[in-house]
Amino acid sequence: MTVLYFAWVRERIGLPREKVTTDAATVADLVAELSARDEAHALAFADLKSLRVAVDQKLTSFDAPLAGAREVAFFPPMTGG
């Protein structure tokens, strides 16, 4: 699966994307796996209230299932004008 990082999430992790092999059942499980990798990932995922997630380009929640997912993207909330 491809994991994409945008805005300050990308800056904290230091990567725009990475390929991940995971057995995570949900987005929250994936976040836990990624957070355990290193300090940069842990910092990026420290406050999930400040993050949004999309699975296969559809906005979803952190309890969304990952079965069959090809892409997960993490980004801060968007504002517009």
C-alpha positions as CSV (number, residue, x, y, z in Angstrom):
1,M,0.0,0.0,0.0
2,T,1.1,3.5,-0.6
3,V,1.0,6.0,2.2
4,L,0.9,9.7,1.3
5,Y,1.8,12.6,3.5
6,F,0.8,16.2,2.9
7,A,1.7,19.7,4.3
8,W,3.2,19.6,7.8
9,V,2.7,15.9,8.1
10,R,5.2,15.4,5.2
11,E,7.5,17.9,6.8
12,R,7.6,16.1,10.1
13,I,8.0,12.7,8.6
14,G,10.5,13.9,5.9
15,L,8.8,11.9,3.1
16,P,6.0,12.7,0.6
17,R,5.1,9.0,0.3
18,E,6.2,5.5,1.2
19,K,5.3,2.0,0.4
20,V,4.1,0.0,3.4
21,T,3.5,-3.7,4.0
22,T,1.0,-4.0,6.8
23,D,-1.5,-6.3,8.4
24,A,-3.4,-3.4,9.9
25,A,-7.1,-3.9,9.9
26,T,-8.0,-0.2,10.2
27,V,-6.5,3.2,9.6
28,A,-5.9,3.6,13.4
29,D,-4.0,0.3,13.4
30,L,-1.8,1.6,10.6
31,V,-1.2,4.8,12.5
32,A,-0.1,2.8,15.5
33,E,2.3,0.8,13.3
34,L,3.7,3.9,11.7
35,S,4.0,5.7,15.0
36,A,6.1,2.9,16.5
37,R,8.6,3.2,13.6
38,D,10.5,6.3,14.8
39,E,10.2,9.6,16.5
40,A,9.3,11.5,13.3
41,H,6.2,9.3,12.6
42,A,5.3,9.4,16.3
43,L,5.4,13.2,16.3
44,A,3.4,13.5,13.1
45,F,0.6,11.2,14.5
46,A,0.7,12.6,18.1
47,D,-2.6,14.4,17.8
48,L,-5.1,12.7,15.5
49,K,-7.6,15.4,16.0
50,S,-5.4,17.6,13.9
51,L,-5.3,15.1,11.0
52,R,-7.6,14.0,8.3
53,V,-7.4,10.7,6.3
54,A,-8.4,9.4,3.0
55,V,-8.5,5.8,1.9
56,D,-8.3,5.3,-1.9
57,Q,-9.0,9.1,-2.3
58,K,-12.2,9.1,-0.2
59,L,-12.3,11.0,3.1
60,T,-12.9,8.6,6.0
61,S,-12.4,8.2,9.7
62,F,-9.5,6.5,11.6
63,D,-11.7,3.5,12.3
64,A,-12.2,2.8,8.6
65,P,-11.2,-0.7,7.4
66,L,-8.1,-1.1,5.2
67,A,-9.0,-4.4,3.5
68,G,-8.2,-4.0,-0.2
69,A,-7.0,-0.4,0.2
70,R,-4.2,0.6,-2.2
71,E,-3.6,4.2,-0.9
72,V,-3.9,6.0,2.4
73,A,-3.3,9.8,2.7
74,F,-2.8,11.9,5.8
75,F,-3.2,15.6,5.8
76,P,-4.2,18.5,8.0
77,P,-7.8,19.9,7.9
78,M,-8.3,22.1,4.9
79,T,-9.8,25.5,4.9
80,G,-10.9,27.5,2.0
81,G,-12.1,30.9,1.0
